[in-house]
């Protein structure tokens, strides 16, 4: 699954992939694969990202437009 919102929210916050990867405790290359949809994001990391950006999981995954 491709997460355009992940990239959009990261860029809106003026963050680099390396910044988010560090927060998640993973390598930047792994986060890049998540963001581009080349690798599935583990549920615990999706939850952590939703908490970080203060949005719902549905918003993060594109199921709704309401954060």
C-alpha positions as CSV (number, residue, x, y, z in Angstrom):
1,X,0.0,0.0,0.0
2,X,1.3,3.4,-1.0
3,X,1.0,6.1,1.7
4,X,1.0,9.5,0.0
5,X,-0.2,11.0,3.3
6,X,2.9,9.8,5.0
7,X,5.1,11.8,2.6
8,X,2.7,14.8,2.6
9,X,2.6,15.0,6.4
10,X,6.3,14.6,6.7
11,X,7.0,17.3,4.2
12,X,4.4,19.6,5.8
13,X,6.3,19.3,9.1
14,X,9.6,20.1,7.3
15,X,11.0,16.7,8.3
16,X,13.3,14.4,6.5
17,X,12.8,10.6,6.1
18,X,15.8,10.2,8.4
19,X,14.0,12.2,11.1
20,X,10.9,9.9,11.0
21,X,13.1,6.8,10.8
22,X,15.0,7.8,13.9
23,X,11.7,8.4,15.8
24,X,10.5,4.9,14.7
25,X,13.9,3.3,15.5
26,X,14.5,2.1,11.9
27,X,16.9,2.9,9.1
28,X,16.0,5.6,6.6
29,X,16.0,3.2,3.7
30,X,13.4,1.0,5.4
31,X,11.2,4.1,6.1
32,X,11.6,5.1,2.4
33,X,10.3,1.7,1.3
34,X,7.3,2.1,3.7
35,X,6.5,5.6,2.3
36,X,6.8,4.4,-1.3
37,X,4.7,1.3,-0.7
38,X,7.5,-1.2,-1.4
39,X,7.3,-2.8,2.0
40,X,4.4,-3.3,4.4
41,X,4.5,-1.1,7.5
42,X,4.0,-3.1,10.7
43,X,0.9,-2.2,12.6
44,X,2.8,-0.9,15.7
45,X,4.7,1.6,13.5
46,X,1.5,2.8,11.8
47,X,0.0,3.4,15.2
48,X,3.2,5.2,16.3
49,X,3.0,7.4,13.2
50,X,-0.6,8.3,13.7
51,X,0.2,9.2,17.3
52,X,3.2,11.3,16.2
53,X,1.1,13.3,13.7
54,X,-2.0,13.4,15.9
55,X,-4.2,11.8,13.2
56,X,-6.4,8.8,13.1
57,X,-5.3,5.5,11.4
58,X,-8.1,6.0,8.9
59,X,-6.8,9.4,7.9
60,X,-3.2,8.1,7.7
61,X,-4.2,5.2,5.4
62,X,-6.5,7.4,3.2
63,X,-9.8,5.9,4.4
64,X,-11.1,9.3,5.4
65,X,-10.2,13.0,4.9
66,X,-10.9,13.9,8.5
67,X,-7.7,13.8,10.5
